[in-house]
Structures are given as structure tokens and as C-alpha cells.
Amino acid sequence: MNGSGLPEPLNRLIEALSNLPGIGEKTATRLAFHILRERPQYAQALVEAIRATKETVRLCTRCMSFTADDVCAICASPERDKGIICVIEDPLDMLAIERSGEYKGTYHVLHGVISPIDGIGPEDLKFTELISRIEKSDVREVIVATNPSVEGEATALYIARLIKPAGITVTRIAHGIPVGGNIEYIDELTLGKALRDRKQM
């Protein structure tokens, strides 16, 4: 026991859960008590799911999203238009765009945006993989779908300068998305319209 009156292992679980994004101490405490009250099989299944995810999920060799195989299901699908690449910040953005039902091309995940104030430059993101992919395939269009933040706009301009000399059309999703908004939280209709109304950069 410590000052909280809870057993130390329980306090450690609460602390670990509260480190998850969007989980405060109160929510972490509720989750910890839920896990504690469940049958031992529940906790074991949770531990196994986390372990399996960490051990088997890796980056897709083409788009840099997460996959359990060498190539993700979207890149492997013969129904996707391989001539169009939608460049996004995070794999969660891909899930949001897929929910819109408007997009039938492929993706490329940067895993962040250029942010000098945070010490993140182009070399820290998946630009090399994007250029290599464009050089090896017949890409007609690159859609830039970074968030409409200062960093997202700077990254979009960098992508345009990087790719346009190759003669590839570079478009930017329309700003039906509010400035400062995150793609993963935008509703499907707004996101679908932003994709349809994209503009050339």
C-alpha cells in the first residue's frame, strides 16, 4: 500500500493506463478496476492481444501504414487505383478517409509532419519511401491530405515542391475541413467532399 490506499500493482496499472493518449487518471482508474474485476481469462486475453500486436504488426513495405503482412490489404487489393497516392500524416487518417467511401486509390503514411519547433525535419518522416515508390510505379496523381494546421500546410508545400518536377499532378484536399481540425475526427460527408473538391497545387 502507499498514500493512495491502493495496492502497488494496481497503482502501477493505473499509471500505465493513464499514459495512453486521451486517458486521464480517473478513466485509467476505472479501466484498472474493470480489469481487476473481470475473470483472469480477460486479463490474459488483453495481455496476449497487446503482445501479439507488438510482435506481429509492422509497417507496410509500400504505404508505410500498419499491417501484419509485408503489404497491407489496401496496397494488395487489385481494385485500388495504384496511379493515385493519398499522402497522410497518420494511419488513423486512412481509417477516416476509408469511412467516407469516396476514395479508391492508395495511401502513403508520413508518420508525422514537418515541425522545426519540435525538431522534426523531412528526414524524420517517410519521404524517401514516397519518392522511391513514385520512381518505381506509374503514379498520375498525389493527393496531399495533411491536416490544415501550420505544420500540415508546410508539409503539403514541401511535398508539392518535391514531386511536381517529376510531372506528376499534386492536389490538396479542399478545406471543408476546419483550420486546426484533425482528419481522424472529421465526419464522413465533410471528408468525402474535401476529397472530391481537391485542388491542384
N, C-alpha and C positions, 0 to 999 in steps of 0.2 A: 504493500500500500504506500501511497505518497500523499501529498497535500490535497489531491482531488478526492481521495477516499476510494479510488478505483484500483483494482489490481494492476500492476505494472504492465503485464502483457496486453491488457485491454487499453491502457493509455498509449502504448506503442502502436496498436492497431488504429486508434483514433487519430493519432498524429500522422500515420502513413496515409490514411484516407483523406485527411484534411489537406494533404499536399497535392491531391488531384485538382485539376482546374475546375473552378465553379463550385467546389465543395468547401464550405466553411466548417468551423468547429462543431456547430450544432448538428448540421447534416451528417458530418463524419461520425459524431457520437450516436446518432440514430441508426446509421448504417452498421456501426460496430455492434450495437446491441441487437440489431436484426440478425447479423451473422452469428452472434453468440447464442441467440435463442433457437436458431434453426438446428436441424439434425446434423450430426457430424458429416454425413454424406454431402450436405450442401456446401460446407466449408471446403471439403476435399475437392468437389467439382469446381468450385471457384478457383482454388489454387491450381488445379490441373489446367483449367482454361487459360489462366494467366501464363503458366509455364509453357503450354503448347503455343500460345500466340507469340511469346518472346522467342521461342526456339524455331518456329517454322515460318513465320511471316517475315518477308523481306521486300526489297524494292523490285518492282518490275524492271526487267532489263531494257524495256523500250520507253515507257512513260514515266517511270520513277514513282508510281503510286505503290500501294502495298498489295502484296499477293502472296499466296502460299506456293505458287509455281514460278517458273522462270519468267513467264509472260502472263499478265493479268487477263481476265476474261474479256475485257473490252478490247484490248490490243489483239487478242487472238480471234475475235469474232469476225467472220467473213462478211457480216452485214454492216460493219462500220466502215465509213469512208476514210481510208488511210491518207487521202490527199489533204485532209483538214486536221490541224492540230490546235486544240484549245489549251493555251498556257494558263495555268492556275497556280495559286500560292500553296495550297494545301489539299491533301486528299479529301478532306471534308467538303471542299468546294465542288469536287467532282460529284459527290453524292447529291448535293443540292441541285446542280445542273441536270443530272440524270433524272431527278424527280420532276423537272419541268417538262420532260418528254419532247423537247424541241430540238435536241442536238443529237446527230447521228455520226459525228466524226470521232476522232481520238483525242487524247489528252497528253499534256506534259506537265508534271508537277515540279515546281521550283523548290519547294520546301522552304518558303520564306520570301522576303522581298529585300531589295537593296535598301539598307538603312545605315548610312555612315555614322549616325549618332550612337547606334548600337554596335558599331564595329563590323557590320555585315556588308561585304562587298560582293561583286559578281562572282568572284572566285569561290565564295562560300555557298553558292546556290548551284542548281543543276543546269547551268547554261551550256557547259561543254557537251553534256549529253544531248541537249536540244540541237546544237549545231551539228553534231555528229549524226544525229538522226535525220536531219534535213538533208545533209550531204549524201546519205545512203538511200534516200527514198524520194518518190515523186510527189513532193508536197506543193500544193497550189496556194494554200492559204493558212496563215497562222492567226488565230483569234486570241487577242490578249484579254484575259478575264481576271486580271488582278483587281483587288479591291480599290474603290475610288478614294483612297487616302493619299497623303503626300508621298509616302513610300511606294504605294501601289502605282501612282502616276509616274514616278521617277523610274520604276522598274519597267513600266509599259513603254516609255520613251527609249529606254536602253534596248529593249527587245526590238523595237522598230528600227533603230539605228544599226543593230546587229544583223537583222535579217533582210531588210529592204534591198541592200546592194546585190543580193542573190536573185533579185527579180521576182520574189515571192510576195503576194498580196498580204499585207498586215492590216488587220482590222481590230477595232476596240469595241467591246460590248457597249451598247448605248447606256446612258446614265439615267435609266429609270430606277437605278439603284441609288439611294441617297448617299451623298458625300459622307464618308466616315462609316458607312454601313459595311457589314461583313456578308459576303456571298452566302455563307452557310446558313444565315438567318433570314435571308430574303425569301418571300413566298414564291411558289412555282410560277404563277402568272406573270409577276413582275420580272422574274429571272428569264422566263421564256421570251417575253417582249424585248428584253435587253439583248438577248442573243439574236433575235430576228432583225432588230434595228441597228445592229453593229455597224460601225463606220470605218472607212479606210483611214489608216494613219499615215 
